[in-house]
Structures are given as structure tokens and as C-alpha cells.
Amino acid sequence: MISFGILFWGAIVVLLGSALDLIDGTLARKTDSQSDFGAFLDSVVDRIEESSVLFGLFLYTVFDSCLLTSFRCDLLGAMVFLSLIVSLLVSYMRARSESLGVDCKDGIMTRPERVILLTVGVGIFTWISFVLFLILATIIVLGILTIIQRIISTYEKLQN
């Protein structure tokens, strides 16, 4: 939906999917049906969901359907791509740290924050395009800070 410019409804679908994602782990724990594979699959699906939203937004900015008056769509497309890289790195760092036996949920721009900000940005983009620019810039800058926080945290925990 997002790639075709149906941004508001695309944001609603993302929001509903994210809300369901918040309860699946809780439901698995309450019904005692959690498993290591379920946790693995949940993480993979989370990356697919976040990447799909950003890819849809990227496609929207690359093709003629992106009509902005306040700035260029190719700049926005580059920011979407950088947001994807930062988001995947933040998630990868958590997974890699945990593979070393270190809990690494540190940082100010984790997945819930990214999903909420991105959903808000996509949802109101049709009316106020500059807000999405600001939100993507926030995701990039705070994501880089989160990467730095996770490097430091993992280093410190591995030294003990």
C-alpha cells in the first residue's frame, strides 16, 4: 500500500500488524507454547516487516508517485535507505551480542520506537511531508547513537 502512495491506510495496516506483534509473545508465554524457534521466527518476521515498510516507502520516493513540494524525493529515498541500514544494524548488534551470551537491549532507538515513529511519519506524510523527513533523520541519528551504545555496552559486559 505504501509503495503505491496509499500512505495513511498503509500506516494503519502497519500499526495493526505491530499491535498484533506485541501480543504474540505474551500469548505464547501465557499458553506455555513458547519455543526457541518461535523466538527466532518472531525476530525474522520483525525484520521482514520493518524492511518491507521501508522498502515500500523507498519505492514510493523513487517513482513518479512521490510528489513533494518542500524537498526532493531522491533525498527522502536516500534517507529511507539509511534508515533501513541503521535499523538492521541495531537489530543485528542485539542478535550478535546475544549469540555471545550478552544481553543487549540498550539504546534509545530500539524497534518499538522506530516502528511508532515510522508509522506516524508515513501516516501524516500525505498532509505534512516535512514531518517524514524529520522522523527519518531522527531514526538515523538516534539509531547511530544506539549502535554506539550497544557497542560500548557489549564491550563492557564482555570484559566482566
C-alpha angles and dihedrals in degrees: 000000000000094000089055093051097256087130105156094050091041088056090050091052090049090048093051092046091049091050090054089048090057093058102041094077092045090049091050091051094046092050092042091237099121120127140173090251091051090054090048093048091047091055092048092049090048090056091047091050095048093043091048092054092049092044091051090050090047091053090049091054095045098053130060094265090082106092112176129165101185101054143350123290093220090061089051090048091054090050091051089053092049090049089054092051093048093046093051092046092052090051093043092052091054092049093046093048091049090050086060091052095258123127107228115177092130124130143078098250107053126154099278091053092047093048094049094047094044093048092051091047094050092043096055097032091099091062104028110023096177091065091067090052090053093046093050090048089051092050091050098046097040090041090057089049089050090052089053091047091051093048091052094043094049092046092051094046092048091052092060 
